[in-house]
């Protein structure tokens, strides 16, 4: 263990880790889709760090904007008007079609404030969320999350009601594409009726579920959910922290489905992680409400000028370098490669993809769909897979029986091929050595 890693381990705490088991890579630099460790080895960043480094490592245009803002104005309190705050707020209204933005420092804070605003605006207190969701690690956002990470903080914030997800591969209603009546939406209406629509402020969902298996909804899911919310006067909040700002080839993943949320939360791809920044973007009606009602919320670093300058530069890179077009082009190629993996390898049960937001769901048997690792846990097979990728210097995100492919949005086909070749070798290893099946 080198000295920097030792000091990190001895004097800092690592998130989501049993500290004695933390084994961090000592990162020393990066460029584009690669980063470098203390030995000088080059790693292909196939998960964009935390699925946020959309424009890749060390993009010169974003770095230049940060440096220029530091030289001009490093900090202004949240009650001040600044140029970067004005420019970014205006741009966010333009690209989302919504009205006003409240700036935070990350996605968890954004979801906390979105819930607070929804409750103030509607005068109602219940929030409907989904079981396979993650909305952040602060108390309210963690309670709103559905996955197992909420268990240690329960009972947490009151008023959360959960529903099932549009998980077509493992439909919780036992349906197939031929028999589906879109029960993933109709059952939400039954829950609304049982909870009392007059009590429900909002439905809060990830645009496309991220860290719980990347669940891409059927094309009519969001139009039906939007209509359901409208029927009962319930706000629709979409958490676009992971799925927004280019990851699927649009600014918001819900733009693929032709609907407008009432509130959008975002972070990650808003600055590509170059500076901490999150946002709550609200529609005209909610913005108008707070014209003559107190907005009960505030953060010392809300609207931080350096973070906003990074956001402005990052969005400019998206446009000037036609990043979304690259997402659609490379995403179409990636989809073909992943579907071929599903057909070839016995351990690949399902593929889900939208743009450069994709996952392989790994199974022991395609017929039974038995997962390669249990919910909330791992397995020797998944551990071997992760070790193989790490040994070949491909930095990838895996959790439970899922393996993601979410590279920086600037990736080229050759760079995709480089990482996918390692994935294929790893999957062949699973089929051959761990599942007793030889790949074709």
C-alpha positions as CSV (number, residue, x, y, z in Angstrom):
1,X,0.0,0.0,0.0
2,X,1.5,3.3,-1.0
3,X,1.7,6.3,1.4
4,X,-1.2,8.2,-0.1
5,X,-3.5,5.2,0.0
6,X,-2.4,4.5,3.6
7,X,-3.2,8.0,4.7
8,X,-6.6,7.9,3.0
9,X,-7.3,4.6,4.8
10,X,-6.1,5.7,8.2
11,X,-7.5,9.2,8.3
12,X,-10.6,9.3,6.0
13,X,-13.9,7.4,5.8
14,X,-15.0,5.8,2.6
15,X,-18.7,5.8,1.7
16,X,-20.8,2.6,1.5
17,X,-17.9,0.6,2.9
18,X,-16.9,-1.5,5.8
19,X,-13.7,0.5,6.4
20,X,-11.4,-2.5,7.0
21,X,-12.4,-3.8,3.6
22,X,-11.9,-0.6,1.6
23,X,-9.3,-1.0,-1.1
24,X,-9.2,2.2,-3.0
25,X,-7.3,2.8,-6.3
26,X,-4.9,5.7,-5.9
27,X,-5.9,7.9,-8.9
28,X,-3.3,10.3,-10.0
29,X,-4.8,11.8,-13.2
30,X,-7.1,11.3,-16.2
31,X,-7.7,12.1,-19.8
32,X,-10.8,11.5,-21.8
33,X,-12.2,8.1,-21.1
34,X,-9.1,7.0,-19.2
35,X,-7.6,7.6,-15.7
36,X,-4.2,6.7,-14.3
37,X,-3.1,5.1,-11.0
38,X,0.0,5.6,-8.9
39,X,1.9,2.9,-10.8
40,X,1.3,4.7,-14.1
41,X,-1.2,2.1,-15.3
42,X,-4.0,3.4,-17.5
43,X,-7.6,2.4,-16.7
44,X,-10.6,2.5,-19.1
45,X,-13.3,4.3,-17.1
46,X,-16.4,2.2,-18.2
47,X,-18.6,3.7,-15.5
48,X,-17.8,7.4,-15.8
49,X,-16.7,7.2,-12.2
50,X,-20.2,7.3,-10.6
51,X,-22.0,7.6,-13.9
52,X,-21.4,11.3,-13.8
53,X,-18.2,12.1,-15.7
54,X,-20.0,12.7,-18.9
55,X,-17.5,14.8,-20.8
56,X,-14.6,12.6,-19.7
57,X,-11.6,13.4,-17.5
58,X,-10.0,16.8,-17.7
59,X,-12.0,18.4,-20.5
60,X,-10.1,21.6,-21.3
61,X,-13.1,23.8,-21.9
62,X,-14.6,23.0,-18.5
63,X,-11.3,23.4,-16.7
64,X,-10.8,26.8,-18.4
65,X,-14.2,28.0,-17.2
66,X,-13.5,26.9,-13.6
67,X,-10.1,28.7,-13.6
68,X,-11.6,31.9,-15.1
69,X,-14.4,32.0,-12.5
70,X,-11.9,31.4,-9.6
71,X,-9.9,34.4,-10.8
72,X,-13.1,36.5,-11.0
73,X,-15.3,35.5,-8.0
74,X,-14.8,32.4,-5.9
75,X,-17.8,32.7,-3.7
76,X,-21.1,34.6,-3.3
77,X,-23.7,33.9,-0.7
78,X,-27.0,32.4,-1.9
79,X,-28.8,35.7,-1.6
80,X,-26.6,37.4,-4.3
81,X,-27.1,37.5,-8.0
82,X,-24.2,36.4,-10.1
83,X,-23.5,36.0,-13.8
84,X,-22.9,32.2,-13.8
85,X,-26.1,31.6,-11.7
86,X,-28.1,33.7,-14.2
87,X,-26.7,32.0,-17.2
88,X,-27.1,28.5,-15.9
89,X,-30.7,29.1,-14.6
90,X,-31.7,30.6,-18.0
91,X,-30.1,27.6,-19.9
92,X,-31.8,25.1,-17.7
93,X,-35.2,26.6,-18.4
94,X,-34.4,26.5,-22.1
95,X,-33.4,22.8,-22.2
96,X,-36.0,21.4,-19.9
97,X,-39.0,23.6,-20.6
98,X,-39.5,24.3,-16.9
99,X,-39.5,27.7,-15.2
100,X,-37.1,28.2,-12.3
101,X,-34.2,26.4,-10.6
102,X,-33.1,26.1,-7.0
103,X,-29.5,25.1,-6.8
104,X,-28.1,22.6,-4.4
105,X,-24.7,20.8,-4.1
106,X,-25.9,17.3,-5.2
107,X,-28.7,15.0,-6.1
108,X,-29.6,14.0,-2.5
109,X,-30.1,17.6,-1.5
110,X,-32.1,18.2,-4.7
111,X,-34.5,15.4,-3.9
112,X,-34.8,16.7,-0.3
113,X,-35.8,20.1,-1.5
114,X,-38.1,18.8,-4.2
115,X,-40.1,16.8,-1.6
116,X,-40.2,19.9,0.6
117,X,-41.5,22.1,-2.3
118,X,-44.1,19.6,-3.3
119,X,-45.5,19.4,0.2
120,X,-45.6,23.2,0.5
121,X,-47.2,23.7,-2.9
122,X,-49.9,21.1,-2.5
123,X,-50.5,21.2,1.2
124,X,-50.3,17.4,1.2
125,X,-47.7,15.2,2.8
126,X,-47.5,11.7,1.3
127,X,-44.9,10.9,-1.4
128,X,-45.2,7.8,-3.6
129,X,-41.9,6.3,-4.7
130,X,-40.8,3.0,-6.1
131,X,-39.2,0.0,-4.4
132,X,-36.2,-0.3,-6.8
133,X,-35.2,3.3,-6.5
134,X,-32.4,5.4,-5.0
135,X,-32.7,9.1,-4.4
136,X,-29.7,9.9,-2.1
137,X,-28.0,9.3,1.2
138,X,-29.5,12.2,3.4
139,X,-32.3,11.2,5.7
140,X,-35.3,12.3,3.6
141,X,-33.9,11.2,0.3
142,X,-32.7,7.9,1.8
143,X,-36.2,7.2,3.2
144,X,-37.7,8.1,-0.2
145,X,-35.4,5.5,-1.8
146,X,-36.8,2.0,-2.1
147,X,-33.7,-0.2,-2.1
148,X,-32.0,-1.8,0.9
149,X,-29.8,1.1,1.6
150,X,-32.8,2.7,3.4
151,X,-33.1,-0.1,5.9
152,X,-30.5,1.2,8.4
153,X,-32.1,4.7,8.7
154,X,-35.7,3.5,9.1
155,X,-38.2,4.6,10.2
156,X,-36.8,7.8,8.7
157,X,-39.0,10.5,7.2
158,X,-42.8,9.9,7.5
159,X,-45.2,9.9,4.6
160,X,-43.4,7.7,2.1
161,X,-45.6,5.1,0.2
162,X,-43.9,2.7,-2.2
163,X,-45.1,1.0,-5.4
164,X,-43.6,-1.5,-7.8
165,X,-41.4,-0.7,-10.8
166,X,-41.8,-1.3,-14.5
167,X,-39.4,-4.2,-14.4
168,X,-40.4,-6.1,-17.5
169,X,-37.8,-8.9,-17.2
170,X,-39.0,-9.8,-13.7
171,X,-42.6,-8.4,-13.8
172,X,-43.9,-8.2,-10.2
173,X,-47.4,-8.8,-11.6
174,X,-46.4,-12.0,-13.4
175,X,-47.1,-10.6,-16.8
176,X,-45.4,-11.1,-20.2
177,X,-45.2,-8.6,-23.0
178,X,-48.2,-10.4,-24.6
179,X,-50.4,-10.4,-21.4
180,X,-49.3,-7.0,-19.9
181,X,-52.1,-4.5,-19.2
182,X,-49.6,-2.0,-17.8
183,X,-50.3,-3.1,-14.3
184,X,-47.1,-1.2,-13.3
185,X,-49.2,1.9,-13.7
186,X,-52.7,0.7,-12.9
187,X,-51.7,-0.6,-9.5
188,X,-50.4,2.9,-8.6
189,X,-53.9,4.2,-9.0
190,X,-55.2,1.6,-6.6
191,X,-52.5,2.7,-4.1
192,X,-53.5,6.3,-4.6
193,X,-57.1,5.4,-3.8
194,X,-56.1,3.4,-0.7
195,X,-53.9,6.2,0.6
196,X,-56.3,9.0,-0.3
197,X,-55.5,11.2,-3.3
198,X,-56.1,14.3,-1.2
199,X,-53.1,13.2,1.0
200,X,-50.6,12.6,-1.8
201,X,-48.3,15.5,-2.8
202,X,-46.2,13.8,-5.5
203,X,-45.0,10.7,-7.3
204,X,-41.2,10.7,-7.2
205,X,-39.5,8.4,-9.7
206,X,-36.1,8.0,-11.3
207,X,-36.4,8.9,-15.0
208,X,-34.8,5.6,-15.8
209,X,-33.9,3.6,-12.6
210,X,-30.1,3.6,-12.3
211,X,-28.3,1.7,-9.5
212,X,-31.1,-0.8,-9.0
213,X,-30.8,-2.5,-12.3
214,X,-31.4,0.2,-15.0
215,X,-35.0,-0.4,-15.6
216,X,-36.1,1.2,-19.0
217,X,-39.9,1.6,-18.9
218,X,-42.2,0.6,-21.7
219,X,-42.9,3.5,-24.1
220,X,-46.4,4.2,-22.8
221,X,-45.4,4.1,-19.1
222,X,-44.7,7.8,-18.6
223,X,-47.7,9.1,-20.7
224,X,-49.9,6.9,-18.5
225,X,-48.3,7.9,-15.3
226,X,-48.5,11.6,-16.3
227,X,-52.2,11.2,-17.0
228,X,-52.7,9.5,-13.7
229,X,-51.0,12.3,-11.8
230,X,-53.1,14.9,-13.6
231,X,-56.3,13.0,-12.8
232,X,-55.7,13.3,-9.1
233,X,-53.8,16.6,-9.0
234,X,-50.6,14.9,-7.9
235,X,-47.2,16.4,-8.9
236,X,-44.8,14.2,-11.0
237,X,-41.2,14.6,-9.8
238,X,-38.6,12.9,-12.0
239,X,-35.1,12.2,-10.5
240,X,-32.8,12.7,-13.4
241,X,-29.6,12.7,-11.3
242,X,-28.2,9.7,-13.2
243,X,-30.3,9.4,-16.3
244,X,-30.4,13.1,-17.3
245,X,-28.1,15.5,-19.0
246,X,-27.0,13.5,-22.0
247,X,-26.7,10.0,-20.5
248,X,-29.6,8.7,-22.7
249,X,-29.0,11.2,-25.6
250,X,-31.4,13.9,-24.4
251,X,-31.3,16.4,-21.6
252,X,-34.0,14.5,-19.6
253,X,-34.7,10.8,-20.1
254,X,-38.5,11.6,-20.0
255,X,-38.1,13.6,-23.2
256,X,-37.9,10.3,-25.0
257,X,-41.5,9.7,-23.9
258,X,-43.0,13.1,-24.7
259,X,-44.1,14.1,-21.2
260,X,-43.3,17.1,-19.0
261,X,-42.7,16.5,-15.3
262,X,-43.7,19.2,-12.7
263,X,-40.4,19.1,-11.0
264,X,-37.0,17.7,-12.2
265,X,-34.0,17.0,-9.9
266,X,-30.6,16.7,-11.4
267,X,-26.9,16.7,-10.5
268,X,-24.0,14.4,-11.9
269,X,-24.1,15.2,-15.6
270,X,-25.1,18.8,-14.9
271,X,-21.3,19.6,-14.4
272,X,-20.0,16.2,-15.3
273,X,-18.8,16.0,-11.7
274,X,-16.2,18.8,-12.2
275,X,-17.8,20.8,-9.4
276,X,-20.5,19.8,-6.9
277,X,-23.9,21.0,-8.1
278,X,-27.4,19.8,-8.0
279,X,-30.7,21.5,-9.1
280,X,-34.4,21.4,-8.5
281,X,-36.2,22.7,-11.6
282,X,-39.9,23.6,-11.2
283,X,-42.8,24.4,-13.5
284,X,-44.5,27.8,-13.9
285,X,-47.2,27.0,-11.4
286,X,-44.8,26.1,-8.6
287,X,-42.5,29.0,-9.4
288,X,-45.5,31.3,-9.2
289,X,-46.6,29.9,-5.8
290,X,-43.2,30.8,-4.3
291,X,-43.6,34.4,-5.6
292,X,-45.8,35.1,-2.6
293,X,-45.1,32.2,-0.3
294,X,-41.9,31.6,1.7
295,X,-39.5,29.1,0.2
296,X,-38.5,27.3,3.4
297,X,-35.1,26.2,2.4
298,X,-31.5,27.3,2.0
299,X,-28.0,26.2,1.6
300,X,-24.8,28.1,2.2
301,X,-23.4,27.0,-1.2
302,X,-26.6,27.3,-3.2
303,X,-25.8,28.9,-6.6
304,X,-22.1,28.7,-5.9
305,X,-20.5,30.7,-8.7
306,X,-17.7,28.3,-9.5
307,X,-20.1,25.4,-9.7
308,X,-22.5,27.3,-11.9
309,X,-19.7,28.3,-14.2
310,X,-18.7,24.7,-14.5
311,X,-22.3,23.8,-15.4
312,X,-22.5,26.5,-18.0
313,X,-19.3,25.3,-19.6
314,X,-20.3,21.7,-19.4
315,X,-23.7,22.3,-21.2
316,X,-21.8,24.3,-23.8
317,X,-19.5,21.4,-24.5
318,X,-22.6,19.2,-25.0
319,X,-23.8,21.5,-27.7
320,X,-20.5,22.5,-29.4
321,X,-19.1,19.0,-29.6
322,X,-22.4,17.4,-30.5
323,X,-22.2,15.0,-27.5
324,X,-25.8,13.9,-27.7
325,X,-25.3,12.8,-31.3
326,X,-22.4,10.7,-30.2
327,X,-24.5,9.2,-27.5
328,X,-27.1,8.1,-30.0
329,X,-24.5,6.8,-32.5
330,X,-22.4,4.9,-30.0
331,X,-25.4,3.8,-28.0
332,X,-26.9,2.1,-31.1
333,X,-23.6,0.3,-31.7
334,X,-23.4,-0.6,-28.0
335,X,-26.9,-2.0,-28.1
336,X,-26.0,-4.3,-30.9
337,X,-23.0,-5.6,-29.1
338,X,-24.8,-6.1,-25.8
339,X,-27.7,-8.0,-27.5
340,X,-25.1,-10.2,-29.2
341,X,-23.7,-11.0,-25.8
342,X,-27.1,-11.9,-24.5
343,X,-27.5,-14.3,-27.4
344,X,-24.0,-15.8,-27.0
345,X,-23.4,-16.1,-23.3
346,X,-25.5,-18.4,-21.0
347,X,-24.9,-16.1,-18.0
348,X,-26.5,-13.0,-19.7
349,X,-30.3,-13.0,-19.0
350,X,-31.3,-9.6,-20.1
351,X,-29.9,-6.4,-21.6
352,X,-31.4,-2.9,-20.9
353,X,-30.1,0.2,-22.6
354,X,-31.0,3.8,-23.5
355,X,-28.2,5.7,-25.1
356,X,-25.0,5.1,-23.1
357,X,-26.9,4.0,-20.1
358,X,-26.9,0.2,-20.1
359,X,-26.8,-2.9,-17.9
360,X,-26.3,-6.7,-18.3
361,X,-28.4,-8.7,-15.9
362,X,-26.5,-11.9,-15.1
363,X,-28.2,-15.2,-14.3
364,X,-27.4,-18.8,-13.5
365,X,-30.0,-20.2,-15.9
366,X,-31.9,-18.3,-18.6
367,X,-35.0,-20.5,-18.2
368,X,-35.5,-20.0,-14.5
369,X,-33.8,-16.5,-14.5
370,X,-32.1,-17.4,-11.3
371,X,-29.9,-14.4,-10.5
372,X,-26.1,-14.8,-10.4
373,X,-26.2,-13.0,-7.0
374,X,-29.1,-12.4,-4.6
375,X,-30.7,-9.0,-4.0
376,X,-28.7,-7.1,-1.5
377,X,-25.7,-9.5,-1.8
378,X,-22.9,-10.8,-4.0
379,X,-21.6,-14.2,-5.0
380,X,-18.3,-15.9,-5.8
381,X,-19.1,-15.6,-9.4
382,X,-19.8,-11.8,-9.3
383,X,-16.7,-11.3,-7.2
384,X,-14.7,-13.2,-9.8
385,X,-16.2,-11.1,-12.6
386,X,-15.3,-7.8,-10.8
387,X,-11.8,-9.1,-10.1
388,X,-11.3,-10.0,-13.8
389,X,-12.3,-6.6,-15.0
390,X,-10.1,-4.9,-12.4
391,X,-7.1,-7.1,-13.3
392,X,-7.5,-5.9,-16.9
393,X,-7.8,-2.3,-15.9
394,X,-11.4,-1.8,-16.9
395,X,-13.2,0.3,-14.2
396,X,-16.8,-1.0,-14.1
397,X,-19.8,-0.7,-11.9
398,X,-21.3,-4.0,-10.7
399,X,-23.9,-4.6,-8.0
400,X,-25.9,-7.7,-7.0
401,X,-26.3,-9.6,-10.4
402,X,-25.9,-6.5,-12.6
403,X,-23.0,-5.2,-14.7
404,X,-23.2,-1.7,-16.1
405,X,-21.8,-0.2,-19.2
406,X,-21.9,3.6,-18.7
407,X,-18.8,5.1,-20.2
408,X,-18.1,8.9,-20.7
409,X,-20.3,10.3,-23.4
410,X,-17.3,11.3,-25.5
411,X,-16.2,7.7,-26.0
412,X,-15.3,6.5,-29.5
413,X,-16.2,3.1,-31.1
414,X,-12.6,2.0,-30.8
415,X,-12.6,2.7,-27.1
416,X,-16.0,0.9,-26.7
417,X,-14.5,-2.1,-28.5
418,X,-11.6,-2.1,-26.1
419,X,-13.8,-2.4,-23.0
420,X,-16.3,-4.7,-24.6
421,X,-13.6,-7.2,-25.5
422,X,-12.7,-7.5,-21.9
423,X,-16.4,-7.9,-20.9
424,X,-16.8,-10.7,-23.4
425,X,-13.7,-12.5,-22.1
426,X,-15.1,-12.1,-18.6
427,X,-18.5,-13.5,-19.6
428,X,-16.9,-16.4,-21.4
429,X,-15.0,-17.1,-18.2
430,X,-18.2,-17.2,-16.2
431,X,-19.8,-19.5,-18.7
432,X,-16.8,-21.8,-18.9
433,X,-15.3,-21.9,-15.4
434,X,-18.2,-21.0,-13.1
435,X,-21.4,-22.1,-14.9
436,X,-19.9,-25.1,-16.7
437,X,-21.0,-23.9,-20.1
438,X,-18.7,-23.3,-23.1
439,X,-19.4,-20.3,-25.2
440,X,-20.0,-20.7,-28.9
